[in-house]
């Protein structure tokens, strides 16, 4: 197990209560593609969570390791991993949970299986509303709608998954830039890159669906 401390010195009592309620929700998640959440507690100014230990570090580390060695992931490995992520995200969405910060740094490896973790900014979808308007996360993986403050819903998590798929295939971000603004402009106004031709048409078809920035549908 792993203990993670999150500084909550600036949280008011209501926010701390909300964090505890959310932690209770996450502890009920039970899926092979999601890091198991065991317990949480507040100690001084820290919100502490205890989660499953993943010995394989995170996907970003794995990508950088292969990139530095001049290697790429086998096609069947990419497909297996991507299916695992899709199943994990679908499980979350069925329970009205958004991750909101899906990225390779928040995907962990255990026995060569991928597990989605770091739900620090996850939120329940409230009531009948299907949009959560808080802007958070890493710009490389954020959808145009989220960046334009048009809301964040399940489709935005799917967009982030497509960015991770591209990264697993190409060892680079789908949208890169020298600063935050340049990355944002590429996502909102630029063209979505295609996968190299060495990959099967099925994977490229997923990227094509994701190419249409404003009609991102469940895969």
C-alpha positions as CSV (number, residue, x, y, z in Angstrom):
1,X,0.0,0.0,0.0
2,X,1.0,3.6,-0.5
3,X,0.3,6.7,1.6
4,X,-0.1,10.0,-0.2
5,X,-0.4,13.3,1.6
6,X,-2.2,16.3,0.0
7,X,-1.8,19.7,1.7
8,X,-5.3,21.0,2.5
9,X,-4.3,23.9,4.8
10,X,-6.5,26.3,2.9
11,X,-9.6,24.1,2.8
12,X,-12.5,25.2,5.0
13,X,-14.4,22.6,7.0
14,X,-17.1,22.1,4.4
15,X,-14.5,21.4,1.7
16,X,-12.7,18.9,4.0
17,X,-16.0,17.2,4.6
18,X,-16.6,17.1,0.8
19,X,-13.2,15.5,0.3
20,X,-14.0,12.9,2.9
21,X,-17.3,12.1,1.2
22,X,-15.6,11.8,-2.1
23,X,-12.9,9.5,-0.6
24,X,-15.7,7.2,0.7
25,X,-17.1,7.1,-2.8
26,X,-13.7,6.3,-4.4
27,X,-13.1,3.5,-1.8
28,X,-16.1,1.7,-3.3
29,X,-14.6,1.5,-6.8
30,X,-13.5,-2.0,-7.6
31,X,-12.1,-2.6,-11.1
32,X,-8.8,-4.1,-12.3
33,X,-8.0,-1.0,-14.3
34,X,-8.4,1.4,-11.3
35,X,-5.9,1.8,-8.5
36,X,-7.7,0.5,-5.4
37,X,-8.4,3.2,-2.8
38,X,-8.2,1.8,0.7
39,X,-8.8,4.7,3.2
40,X,-8.4,8.4,3.9
41,X,-8.0,10.6,6.9
42,X,-7.0,14.2,7.9
43,X,-3.8,14.7,9.9
44,X,-2.9,18.3,10.8
45,X,-3.0,20.2,7.5
46,X,-2.8,17.1,5.3
47,X,-5.5,15.0,3.7
48,X,-4.0,11.5,3.6
49,X,-5.0,8.7,1.3
50,X,-3.9,5.1,1.3
51,X,-4.0,3.3,-2.1
52,X,-2.9,0.1,-3.8
53,X,0.9,-0.1,-4.6
54,X,1.9,-0.3,-8.2
55,X,5.4,-1.5,-8.6
56,X,5.8,-0.5,-12.3
57,X,5.8,3.2,-11.7
58,X,3.6,5.3,-14.1
59,X,3.0,5.2,-17.9
60,X,4.8,8.4,-18.5
61,X,8.0,6.9,-16.9
62,X,7.6,3.8,-19.2
63,X,7.1,6.0,-22.3
64,X,10.2,8.0,-21.5
65,X,12.2,4.8,-20.8
66,X,11.3,3.4,-24.2
67,X,11.8,6.8,-26.0
68,X,15.3,7.2,-24.6
69,X,16.2,3.6,-25.7
70,X,14.8,4.3,-29.2
71,X,12.1,1.7,-28.8
72,X,8.3,1.7,-29.4
73,X,5.6,-0.3,-27.7
74,X,4.4,-3.4,-29.6
75,X,1.1,-2.9,-31.3
76,X,-0.7,-5.6,-29.4
77,X,0.6,-4.1,-26.1
78,X,-0.9,-0.7,-27.0
79,X,-4.2,-2.2,-27.9
80,X,-4.4,-4.3,-24.7
81,X,-3.5,-1.2,-22.6
82,X,-6.0,1.0,-24.4
83,X,-8.8,-1.5,-23.9
84,X,-7.9,-1.6,-20.2
85,X,-8.2,2.2,-19.9
86,X,-11.5,2.3,-21.8
87,X,-13.0,-0.3,-19.5
88,X,-11.8,1.5,-16.4
89,X,-13.1,4.9,-17.6
90,X,-16.4,3.3,-18.6
91,X,-16.7,1.8,-15.1
92,X,-16.2,5.2,-13.6
93,X,-18.6,7.0,-15.9
94,X,-21.3,4.4,-15.2
95,X,-21.1,5.5,-11.6
96,X,-21.2,9.2,-12.5
97,X,-17.6,9.9,-11.7
98,X,-15.4,12.1,-13.8
99,X,-11.6,11.7,-13.5
100,X,-10.9,15.2,-14.9
101,X,-7.1,14.8,-15.0
102,X,-6.4,11.7,-17.1
103,X,-2.8,11.7,-18.3
104,X,0.1,9.2,-18.6
105,X,1.5,10.4,-15.3
106,X,-1.7,9.3,-13.6
107,X,-1.8,5.9,-15.2
108,X,0.2,3.2,-13.2
109,X,1.6,-0.2,-14.1
110,X,1.2,-3.3,-12.0
111,X,2.1,-6.7,-13.4
112,X,2.2,-4.9,-16.8
113,X,-1.5,-4.0,-16.5
114,X,-2.5,-0.3,-16.5
115,X,-4.4,1.2,-13.6
116,X,-6.0,4.6,-13.4
117,X,-5.1,6.5,-10.3
118,X,-4.7,10.0,-8.8
119,X,-8.4,10.8,-8.4
120,X,-7.5,14.0,-6.4
121,X,-9.7,16.2,-8.6
122,X,-12.4,13.7,-9.4
123,X,-15.9,14.8,-8.8
124,X,-19.4,13.3,-8.8
125,X,-21.7,14.5,-11.6
126,X,-24.1,16.5,-9.6
127,X,-27.9,15.8,-10.0
128,X,-29.1,15.8,-13.6
129,X,-26.4,18.2,-14.8
130,X,-23.9,16.5,-17.1
131,X,-21.3,19.3,-17.0
132,X,-18.8,20.1,-14.4
133,X,-17.4,23.5,-15.1
134,X,-14.2,23.6,-13.0
135,X,-11.1,23.9,-15.2
136,X,-8.3,21.8,-14.0
137,X,-5.7,19.3,-15.3
138,X,-2.7,19.2,-17.6
139,X,-3.2,21.2,-20.9
140,X,-1.7,18.5,-23.2
141,X,-4.7,16.2,-22.4
142,X,-7.5,18.7,-22.1
143,X,-10.4,18.9,-24.5
144,X,-11.2,22.1,-26.5
145,X,-14.5,22.4,-24.6
146,X,-12.8,22.4,-21.2
147,X,-10.2,24.9,-22.3
148,X,-12.9,27.2,-23.7
149,X,-14.8,27.0,-20.3
150,X,-17.7,25.2,-22.0
151,X,-17.8,22.6,-19.3
152,X,-16.3,19.2,-18.6
153,X,-18.2,15.9,-19.1
154,X,-17.6,12.3,-19.8
155,X,-16.6,13.1,-23.4
156,X,-13.7,15.2,-22.1
157,X,-12.3,12.1,-20.3
158,X,-12.6,10.2,-23.6
159,X,-10.6,13.0,-25.3
160,X,-7.9,12.6,-22.7
161,X,-7.8,8.9,-23.4
162,X,-7.3,9.5,-27.1
163,X,-4.3,11.8,-26.2
164,X,-2.9,9.0,-24.2
165,X,-3.4,6.5,-27.1
166,X,-1.4,8.9,-29.4
167,X,1.3,9.2,-26.8
168,X,1.6,5.4,-26.4
169,X,1.9,5.1,-30.2
170,X,4.2,8.0,-31.0
171,X,6.1,8.5,-27.7
172,X,5.2,12.2,-27.9
173,X,2.3,14.4,-26.9
174,X,-0.5,14.8,-29.5
175,X,-0.3,18.5,-28.9
176,X,3.0,20.1,-28.0
177,X,4.3,23.6,-27.5
178,X,6.8,25.8,-25.8
179,X,4.3,27.2,-23.2
180,X,0.8,26.8,-21.9
181,X,-0.8,29.2,-24.4
182,X,0.8,27.6,-27.5
183,X,-0.5,24.2,-26.4
184,X,-3.9,25.5,-25.8
185,X,-4.1,27.2,-29.2
186,X,-3.1,24.0,-30.9
187,X,-5.8,22.0,-29.1
188,X,-8.5,24.6,-29.8
189,X,-7.6,25.8,-33.3
190,X,-5.0,23.4,-34.7
191,X,-5.3,20.1,-36.6
192,X,-5.4,16.8,-34.6
193,X,-2.5,14.6,-35.7
194,X,-3.0,11.1,-37.1
195,X,-1.2,8.0,-36.1
196,X,1.7,6.7,-38.2
197,X,0.7,4.4,-41.0
198,X,2.3,1.4,-39.3
199,X,-0.7,1.2,-37.0
200,X,-4.0,-0.7,-37.9
201,X,-7.0,1.2,-39.4
202,X,-9.0,0.5,-36.2
203,X,-6.6,2.6,-34.1
204,X,-6.6,5.3,-36.7
205,X,-10.4,5.2,-36.8
206,X,-10.5,6.1,-33.1
207,X,-8.2,9.0,-33.7
208,X,-10.4,10.1,-36.6
209,X,-13.4,10.2,-34.3
210,X,-11.4,12.2,-31.9
211,X,-10.2,14.5,-34.7
212,X,-13.7,16.0,-34.8
213,X,-13.2,18.2,-31.8
214,X,-16.7,19.1,-31.0
215,X,-18.4,15.7,-31.6
216,X,-16.3,13.5,-29.3
217,X,-18.5,10.4,-28.7
218,X,-18.1,7.4,-26.5
219,X,-15.9,4.8,-28.1
